[in-house]
Amino acid sequence: MNRRKFIQSSALAATWATIPSQFLFANQKINRKFKLSLNPGIIGVKANFAETLDYAIQYGYEAVSPFTQEVMEKYSDLQLNEITAKMKANGVSYCSSNIPVEFRRDEAKFKEDFQGLRKFCQTMEKQGATRMNTWIISSHNELTYNENMRQHAYRLGECAKVMDDHGIKLGLEYLGMRTMLIMNRYPFISSMKEGRELIGETGQNNVGFVLDSFHWYCANESIEDLHTLKPEEIVVVDLNDARDGFTRETQLDGKRELPMATGVINIREFLQGLIDIGYDGPVRTEPFNQALNDLENDEALRTNMEAIRRSLALVGM
């Protein structure tokens, strides 16, 4: 069975078949503020910065990952100016970059990586990129909740200070799966409310959320929780569905679906919450899905955008 036949016969295709095809790339009727973003590696697309921009233009994505490490290593000022001009001409902005600091391990590793953070941020500033993100593991074998809170708050706060000097916001992603919460001896942050506590403990105004529909669902949160957020508190949004056949409590990280693939997560409510509060940053998928990763680049890009467009149709876009 080739990849195209696989998609046609998969549960994903069966779900999509129930939605009128005219919604697929319909003109948007609601004036949304957020941008549809392409993070190629997360959907199995192998591409560098320039190739990603070309893919974004071809398939209608409105933001791309900044590829800052690649820019640092390979781009002259002239090359960066050229690609930045191409982005501007095509209405493509930047999404978010992973933090280049390992803050979860020992102090020596943190200090080693921290030394290179300012140069990374300087390059992001030169690019015009303003968002960085990371995730918070929701359990630990050695640190109690309070010990882990102090360590995260200090280290991420120090990172955020450097970022703030260069106009960059840091987004923190809480992981809502109950399976991860009990994976290690001591539970840690696994909800929006706890995530807000960590953000406050950093003491920095440029720290906010990475908001993922999968973790929002696993944490048993609702549109009312989204309504507690101000748009500036969200740095980047991940739009995903959960696997069918699992309860909320038994979902596993690293195994997800494209939005609307199963209907387990109320994507309409999630998107409506973003619209209600006026969120204006990037929205991307992060399905960790092997079937999607196995597709050729063009098929993966098309399939990913189709899933996003069908999700937007739920809220009249």
C-alpha positions as CSV (number, residue, x, y, z in Angstrom):
1,M,0.0,0.0,0.0
2,N,1.5,3.4,-1.0
3,R,1.3,6.4,1.2
4,R,-1.5,8.1,-0.7
5,K,-3.7,4.9,-0.4
6,F,-2.8,4.7,3.3
7,I,-4.1,8.2,3.9
8,Q,-7.3,7.5,1.9
9,S,-8.0,4.4,3.9
10,S,-7.0,5.6,7.3
11,A,-9.3,6.7,10.2
12,L,-8.0,10.2,9.6
13,A,-9.4,10.2,6.0
14,A,-12.6,8.7,7.2
15,T,-13.1,11.5,9.7
16,W,-12.3,14.2,7.1
17,A,-14.8,12.6,4.7
18,T,-17.7,13.7,6.9
19,I,-16.9,17.4,6.4
20,P,-17.9,19.2,3.2
21,S,-15.0,19.6,0.9
22,Q,-15.9,23.3,0.2
23,F,-14.6,24.1,3.7
24,L,-11.1,22.9,2.9
25,F,-9.6,26.0,1.5
26,A,-12.5,28.3,1.8
27,N,-12.1,32.1,2.2
28,Q,-12.0,33.1,5.8
29,K,-15.2,34.8,6.9
30,I,-14.1,35.7,10.4
31,N,-11.3,38.1,10.9
32,R,-9.0,35.9,13.1
33,K,-5.8,37.4,14.5
34,F,-3.6,34.3,14.9
35,K,-1.3,33.0,12.2
36,L,-1.1,29.5,10.8
37,S,2.4,28.3,11.4
38,L,4.7,25.7,9.8
39,N,7.2,23.8,12.0
40,P,8.4,21.3,9.3
41,G,10.3,18.8,11.5
42,I,7.4,18.1,13.7
43,I,5.3,16.8,10.8
44,G,8.2,14.8,9.3
45,V,9.2,17.3,6.6
46,K,12.9,17.6,6.1
47,A,13.6,21.2,5.1
48,N,16.0,24.0,5.8
49,F,15.0,27.7,6.4
50,A,14.8,28.7,2.8
51,E,12.9,25.5,1.8
52,T,10.5,25.9,4.7
53,L,9.7,29.4,3.6
54,D,9.0,28.2,0.0
55,Y,6.7,25.5,1.4
56,A,4.9,28.0,3.5
57,I,4.3,30.3,0.6
58,Q,3.1,27.4,-1.6
59,Y,0.7,25.8,0.9
60,G,-0.6,29.0,2.6
61,Y,1.2,28.9,6.0
62,E,1.6,32.4,7.5
63,A,4.5,31.9,9.9
64,V,7.6,29.7,10.0
65,S,10.1,28.5,12.6
66,P,13.1,31.0,12.7
67,F,15.8,28.3,12.2
68,T,18.1,30.5,14.4
69,Q,20.9,27.9,14.8
70,E,21.1,27.6,11.0
71,V,21.1,31.3,10.6
72,M,24.0,31.6,13.1
73,E,26.0,29.0,11.4
74,K,25.4,29.5,7.7
75,Y,23.8,32.9,6.9
76,S,25.6,36.1,6.0
77,D,23.9,39.4,6.7
78,L,23.1,39.7,3.0
79,Q,21.5,36.2,2.9
80,L,19.5,37.0,6.0
81,N,18.3,40.3,4.5
82,E,17.2,38.5,1.3
83,I,15.2,35.8,3.1
84,T,13.7,38.4,5.5
85,A,12.6,40.5,2.5
86,K,11.0,37.5,0.9
87,M,9.1,36.7,4.1
88,K,7.8,40.3,4.3
89,A,6.8,40.3,0.6
90,N,4.7,37.2,1.1
91,G,3.2,38.1,4.5
92,V,5.1,35.4,6.4
93,S,6.1,36.0,10.0
94,Y,8.1,34.0,12.6
95,C,6.8,31.4,14.9
96,S,8.8,30.2,17.9
97,S,12.2,28.6,18.5
98,N,13.1,26.0,21.1
99,I,15.2,27.3,24.0
100,P,18.8,26.3,23.4
101,V,19.5,25.7,27.1
102,E,19.2,22.4,28.9
103,F,17.7,23.6,32.2
104,R,16.4,20.2,33.5
105,R,19.7,18.6,34.3
106,D,22.6,19.4,36.6
107,E,23.9,22.9,37.3
108,A,27.0,22.5,35.3
109,K,25.1,21.7,32.1
110,F,22.8,24.6,32.7
111,K,25.6,27.0,33.1
112,E,27.4,25.7,30.1
113,D,24.4,26.1,27.8
114,F,23.4,29.4,29.4
115,Q,26.7,31.0,28.2
116,G,25.6,30.7,24.6
117,L,22.1,32.0,25.1
118,R,22.8,35.7,24.5
119,K,24.4,35.1,21.1
120,F,21.4,33.0,20.2
121,C,19.1,35.8,21.3
122,Q,21.1,38.4,19.4
123,T,20.7,36.4,16.2
124,M,16.9,36.1,16.9
125,E,16.8,39.8,17.3
126,K,18.6,40.3,14.0
127,Q,16.1,38.1,12.4
128,G,13.2,39.9,13.9
129,A,12.0,36.8,15.7
130,T,10.5,37.4,19.2
131,R,9.3,34.0,20.6
132,M,11.0,31.1,22.3
133,N,9.5,28.0,23.9
134,T,10.1,25.0,26.1
135,W,8.1,22.3,28.0
136,I,8.0,21.5,31.7
137,I,8.2,17.8,32.6
138,S,5.4,17.1,35.1
139,S,7.3,14.8,37.5
140,H,10.7,14.2,39.0
141,N,12.5,11.3,40.7
142,E,14.6,13.4,43.1
143,L,13.1,16.9,43.5
144,T,9.9,17.6,45.4
145,Y,7.3,19.9,44.0
146,N,8.7,22.9,45.9
147,E,12.4,22.1,45.1
148,N,11.5,21.6,41.4
149,M,9.6,24.9,41.4
150,R,12.5,26.8,42.8
151,Q,14.9,25.3,40.3
152,H,12.7,26.0,37.3
153,A,11.8,29.5,38.5
154,Y,15.4,30.5,39.0
155,R,16.9,28.9,35.8
156,L,14.0,29.9,33.5
157,G,13.9,33.4,35.1
158,E,17.6,33.9,34.3
159,C,17.0,32.8,30.7
160,A,14.1,35.1,30.4
161,K,16.2,38.1,31.6
162,V,18.6,37.6,28.7
163,M,15.7,37.1,26.3
164,D,14.0,40.3,27.5
165,D,17.1,42.3,26.6
166,H,16.5,41.3,23.0
167,G,12.7,41.6,22.8
168,I,12.0,37.9,23.1
169,K,9.1,36.2,25.0
170,L,9.5,32.8,26.6
171,G,6.6,30.3,26.5
172,L,6.3,27.5,29.0
173,E,4.3,24.4,28.1
174,Y,2.7,22.4,30.9
175,L,2.1,18.7,30.2
176,G,-1.3,17.5,31.2
177,M,-1.1,13.7,30.9
178,R,-1.8,11.9,34.1
179,T,0.6,9.1,32.9
180,M,3.5,11.5,33.1
181,L,2.4,13.0,36.4
182,I,2.8,9.6,38.1
183,M,5.8,8.4,36.0
184,N,8.4,9.6,38.5
185,R,8.4,9.8,42.3
186,Y,7.3,13.4,42.8
187,P,4.6,15.1,40.7
188,F,5.1,18.5,39.3
189,I,3.2,21.1,37.2
190,S,0.5,19.6,34.9
191,S,-2.2,22.3,34.6
192,M,-2.7,25.9,33.4
193,K,-3.2,27.1,37.0
194,E,0.1,25.5,38.1
195,G,1.8,26.8,35.0
196,R,0.7,30.3,35.9
197,E,2.3,29.9,39.3
198,L,5.6,29.0,37.8
199,I,5.4,31.9,35.4
200,G,4.8,34.2,38.3
201,E,7.7,32.7,40.3
202,T,10.2,33.5,37.5
203,G,9.6,37.2,38.2
204,Q,9.8,38.1,34.5
205,N,7.1,39.9,32.5
206,N,8.2,38.3,29.2
207,V,7.2,34.7,30.3
208,G,3.9,33.1,29.2
209,F,2.3,29.9,28.0
210,V,2.8,27.5,25.2
211,L,-0.8,26.4,25.0
212,D,-1.5,22.9,23.6
213,S,-5.0,21.6,23.0
214,F,-3.8,18.1,23.9
215,H,-2.5,19.1,27.3
216,W,-5.5,21.4,27.8
217,Y,-7.7,18.3,27.2
218,C,-5.6,15.9,29.4
219,A,-5.7,18.4,32.2
220,N,-9.5,18.4,32.0
221,E,-9.6,22.1,31.2
222,S,-12.4,24.0,29.4
223,I,-13.2,27.2,27.5
224,E,-13.6,28.9,30.8
225,D,-10.0,28.3,31.6
226,L,-9.0,29.8,28.3
227,H,-11.1,32.9,29.1
228,T,-8.9,33.5,32.2
229,L,-6.0,34.2,29.9
230,K,-5.0,37.5,28.3
231,P,-3.8,37.2,24.7
232,E,-0.3,38.5,25.6
233,E,0.1,35.6,28.1
234,I,0.2,33.1,25.3
235,V,3.4,32.8,23.3
236,V,2.5,30.0,20.9
237,V,-0.4,27.5,20.4
238,D,-0.2,23.8,19.4
239,L,-3.3,22.4,17.8
240,N,-3.7,18.6,18.2
241,D,-6.2,15.8,18.7
242,A,-5.9,12.8,21.0
243,R,-5.9,9.1,20.1
244,D,-9.2,7.3,20.1
245,G,-9.6,4.3,22.4
246,F,-7.9,5.9,25.4
247,T,-9.4,7.7,28.3
248,R,-8.3,11.2,29.3
249,E,-6.2,9.7,32.1
250,T,-4.4,7.1,29.9
251,Q,-3.3,9.3,27.0
252,L,0.5,9.2,26.4
253,D,2.7,12.0,25.3
254,G,4.5,11.6,22.0
255,K,1.4,9.8,20.5
256,R,-1.2,12.2,19.1
257,E,-3.2,13.0,16.1
258,L,-3.8,15.9,13.7
259,P,-6.7,18.2,14.8
260,M,-10.1,16.6,14.0
261,A,-8.6,13.2,13.2
262,T,-10.6,11.5,16.0
263,G,-12.8,14.2,17.5
264,V,-11.7,13.2,21.0
265,I,-10.7,16.8,21.8
266,N,-13.3,19.6,21.4
267,I,-11.3,21.6,18.9
268,R,-14.1,24.0,18.2
269,E,-14.3,25.0,21.9
270,F,-10.5,25.4,22.0
271,L,-10.3,27.6,19.0
272,Q,-13.3,29.6,20.1
273,G,-11.6,30.4,23.3
274,L,-8.6,31.7,21.4
275,I,-10.8,33.8,19.3
276,D,-12.8,35.1,22.3
277,I,-9.7,36.5,24.0
278,G,-8.1,37.9,20.8
279,Y,-5.0,35.7,20.6
280,D,-2.8,37.0,17.8
281,G,0.2,34.7,17.8
282,P,1.2,31.6,15.8
283,V,-0.8,28.4,15.8
284,R,0.9,25.2,14.7
285,T,0.3,21.4,14.9
286,E,2.5,19.1,16.9
287,P,1.0,15.6,16.4
288,F,4.0,13.3,16.9
289,N,2.3,11.0,14.4
290,Q,4.3,8.4,12.6
291,A,1.8,8.0,9.8
292,L,2.1,11.7,9.0
293,N,5.9,11.6,9.3
294,D,6.1,8.7,6.8
295,L,4.5,10.8,4.0
296,E,6.5,12.6,1.3
297,N,7.0,16.2,2.1
298,D,4.3,17.6,-0.2
299,E,1.7,15.2,1.0
300,A,2.5,15.9,4.7
301,L,2.3,19.7,4.1
302,R,-1.0,19.4,2.3
303,T,-2.4,16.9,4.8
304,N,-1.4,19.1,7.7
305,M,-2.9,22.3,6.2
306,E,-6.1,20.5,5.4
307,A,-6.5,19.4,9.0
308,I,-5.9,23.0,10.2
309,R,-8.4,24.4,7.6
310,R,-11.0,21.9,8.6
311,S,-10.6,22.9,12.2
312,L,-11.0,26.6,11.4
313,A,-14.2,25.7,9.5
314,L,-15.7,24.7,12.9
315,V,-15.6,28.3,14.1
316,G,-16.7,29.8,10.8
317,M,-13.3,30.5,9.3
